[in-house]
Amino acid sequence: MKNIIFVLALLAFSTACEQKIKTGSENELVGQELAGSAHEKIIQEIESRIDEGMKVQSLQWEKQTEQHGSEFIEVEAYLNPDGKAIKIVEYYILGNYQPQGEKIYYLNNGEIVAYRENIDFWVDSLNTNYREIQTFFENGKAIKSQTRVSISYDDIQFQEWEDTELDIPSLEKINQILNGEGRFQPHFISVIKGDNATFLLLGEPKELGEERYTTAVRVDVIDDFMQDLLKNQETYKFKPVDIQFRIEGNGITTPIFRVLTNIQWKE
């Protein structure tokens, strides 16, 4: 039952993220008063080069915590023709009554040139407020951070930016998620069989009840590899895997799934 709940939670998270993406893209220019500064022009220039066909997306990861319940995180990166990331977006939910939002990294030659974070945060058990943070960089170093707060996303455009202490982001965790490294190296945990679909539960090599990152991919084709895995699950438990997957669904009219396209044991 817990595994089925996990899959349903991932579907809900996917839908929420996709709806946020759609709303954000439709209102992005309204909510940002780009006054023509050098850094704002850099952001505009990067945005003008975004190609949806060059977008790569990570697996969706969940971590169960004793204090805040389920946390979720996923990442998407937009590449230039040379295959280098020019924009990375991290979507996150930090648990029950915890902040949730997106972190946007603008890059040039692998270095952050600008960073923005959009956050919904709880002020009490019934209400949330909205906050935006932005940091600008020169020669790889953060030089300026600003923030503004409103009672809702729609009202943020009317708020003034205020200078704050430097908010310096790191790409270490993001790169691990995109590359399947560190805590985000998939290991086989178990098979989840639903009424109409089969899923592989992957994640950190830790037992149920321990704090671990996990993710799920749908299996549509039971090939020789999968037949062997299904017959020998205990033998292969916690063995690292390399996988490839495709994305199905849009999160609005259809649920989003990561669908397995290739899998092999990692040497």
Secondary structure, 3 states (H helix, E strand, C coil): CHHHHHHHHHHHHHHHHHHHHHHHHHHHHHHCCCCCCHHHHHHHHHHHCCCHHHEEECCCEEEEECCCEEEEEEEEEEECCCCCEEEEEEEEECCCCCCEEEEEEEEECCEEEEEEEEEEEECCCCCEEEEEEEEEEECCEEEEEEEEEECCHHHHHHCCCEEECCCCCCCHHHHHHHHCCHHHCCEEEEEEECCCCEEEEEECCCCCCCCCEEEEEEECCCCHHHHHHHHCHHHHCCCEEEEEEEEECCCCCCCCEEEEEEEEECC
